[in-house]
Structure formats: structure tokens, C-alpha cells
């Protein structure tokens, strides 16, 4: 389960940022997970809850999925995709390639 190592690294990122703000208390954390990042959101949510509860009591973690974008080869429509096959919702034709959806990032920290 590599999601635990991802959660631990997010915890390290949070610790480094909080060290720059002495006296602040973490109250919220946002993470964006791309559909093609190789990270399972539900597993990461669980791991983050464990890691953050151990280090920062009461922090609220928000994990948001980020889809990729594909473009239809037939009609040219751009549309969001979160898993293969990449078929156009307008004409049903296949799309070539996907842009985005591969990120994994801390999107925000809420502190008081």
C-alpha cells in the first residue's frame, strides 16, 4: 500500500510548512489526486486520517479527485475522463491521449 508512504510524505510537507509559521495550528488540509496518478483516493483518505490524527489533532482532510481531459478524434470535442476507454460522450468515437489527471499535490493548508 504505497498510499501510506504518500500520506507520510504529505505529513512531512505539512510539518515543513508549519515550521515556517511558529505558533500556528493546522485545522485543514486539501489534497488533489489525479485519476491517473496511481493513487487510490479512498485508501489515501484513510491513511491521511491516521497520519494527521497522530500528528495534528482535529485536522480535517479533504481529498479531491482530478479527472484528465481527452479530445475526440472525430468531432473534436474536449471532455473529462477518469478511466479508459476514452469515448466521446457526443459521438461515441474514441479519443486519443489524455491531458492532465496525473497530479498529486497538496492544494491548501488551513491554519489558525
Order of alpha helices (4+ residues) and beta strands (2+ residues): alpha-beta-alpha-beta-beta-beta-beta
